[in-house]
Amino acid sequence: MPLKDIKTQEEYITHGDVIEALYDTTKNLYNFQCSNKDDAENYDNIEWAEGNPDPKPSKKVVEAKFQELKKDFEDSQYIRARQKEYPDALTQLAYIYDHGIEKWRKDMIDPIKKRHPKKSVRSKK
């Protein structure tokens, strides 16, 4: 799960996210500590728990996965931006009840989608 900077509220991917993507972290322990975004991007901050049966991944593997997760995170920024602006579910349901689905979409959903468009992703063939 991305971390959030306390001062800027900026979310960012850490090497801890990489370890969680590579291994089932509910079964085995690892320790990852960071105090700022620069620390979060430092492979050397991953401390492997003694007795962990999973081998610590190489820096090359971690860096490749980190770049993949970072790109996915950046590509989904529009989702997080939309989520911050959408009204809560109860407000939306009340609006649908009072005005109908089409007006709800036109008045509440479409303007937010227009402000935060989905990036077009071309399929690789």
C-alpha positions in Angstrom: 0.0 0.0 0.0 1.5 3.4 -1.0 2.7 5.6 1.8 1.6 9.2 2.3 3.9 12.0 3.1 2.7 13.6 6.4 3.6 17.2 5.2 2.6 17.1 1.6 0.0 14.3 1.6 1.7 13.0 -1.5 1.4 9.3 -2.0 4.3 7.2 -3.2 5.4 3.7 -3.8 8.1 2.2 -1.6 10.3 -0.8 -1.7 8.0 -2.2 0.9 5.3 -2.3 -1.7 7.7 -4.2 -4.0 8.3 -6.9 -1.3 4.6 -7.2 -0.7 4.1 -7.7 -4.5 6.9 -10.3 -4.7 6.1 -12.3 -1.6 3.2 -13.4 0.6 4.0 -11.0 3.5 1.3 -12.4 5.7 3.4 -15.6 6.2 6.9 -14.3 6.5 8.5 -11.2 8.1 10.6 -8.5 6.7 11.3 -5.0 7.9 11.3 -1.9 5.8 11.8 1.5 7.4 11.7 4.9 5.8 11.2 8.4 7.0 10.8 10.2 3.7 10.4 9.6 0.0 14.1 9.3 -0.7 14.4 6.6 1.9 11.5 4.8 0.4 13.4 4.4 -2.9 16.5 3.0 -1.3 17.0 -0.7 -1.6 19.4 -0.7 1.3 16.5 0.1 3.7 15.1 -3.4 3.3 16.1 -5.4 6.3 15.4 -9.1 6.0 14.2 -10.8 9.2 16.4 -13.5 10.6 14.9 -16.9 9.8 12.8 -15.7 6.9 12.6 -18.7 4.6 12.2 -16.4 1.5 15.5 -15.2 0.1 16.0 -11.5 0.0 15.4 -10.5 -3.7 18.3 -9.0 -5.6 18.6 -5.3 -6.1 18.0 -5.8 -9.8 14.7 -7.7 -9.2 13.5 -5.1 -6.7 14.4 -2.2 -8.9 12.6 -3.7 -11.9 9.5 -4.4 -9.8 9.7 -1.0 -8.2 9.7 0.7 -11.7 6.7 -1.4 -12.7 4.7 -0.6 -9.6 5.7 3.1 -9.8 4.5 3.3 -13.4 1.2 1.6 -12.6 0.8 3.9 -9.6 1.4 7.0 -11.8 -0.9 5.7 -14.5 -3.7 5.3 -12.0 -3.4 8.9 -10.6 -6.7 9.8 -12.3 -8.5 7.2 -10.2 -7.3 8.7 -6.9 -8.1 12.2 -8.1 -11.6 11.2 -9.0 -12.1 9.4 -5.7 -11.3 12.6 -3.8 -14.0 14.5 -5.7 -16.9 12.1 -6.0 -19.6 12.7 -3.4 -20.2 10.0 -0.8 -22.5 7.1 -1.8 -25.5 8.4 0.2 -25.4 11.8 -1.5 -25.2 10.1 -4.9 -28.1 7.7 -4.2 -30.3 10.6 -3.0 -29.4 12.5 -6.2 -30.3 9.5 -8.3 -33.6 9.0 -6.4 -34.5 12.7 -6.9 -33.2 13.3 -10.5 -32.7 9.9 -12.2 -29.6 8.1 -13.4 -29.0 10.2 -16.5 -29.0 13.5 -14.7 -26.8 12.0 -11.9 -24.2 11.0 -14.5 -24.4 14.3 -16.3 -24.2 16.5 -13.2 -22.1 14.5 -10.8 -20.0 12.0 -12.6 -19.1 13.3 -16.1 -17.7 16.6 -14.9 -15.2 14.8 -12.6 -14.3 12.4 -15.3 -13.7 15.3 -17.7 -11.4 17.0 -15.2 -9.5 13.8 -14.6 -9.5 11.8 -17.8 -8.2 8.2 -18.0 -4.9 7.9 -19.8 -5.3 6.0 -23.0 -3.2 2.9 -23.0 -2.3 1.2 -26.3 -2.2 -2.5 -26.2 1.2 -4.1 -27.2 0.9 -6.6 -30.0 
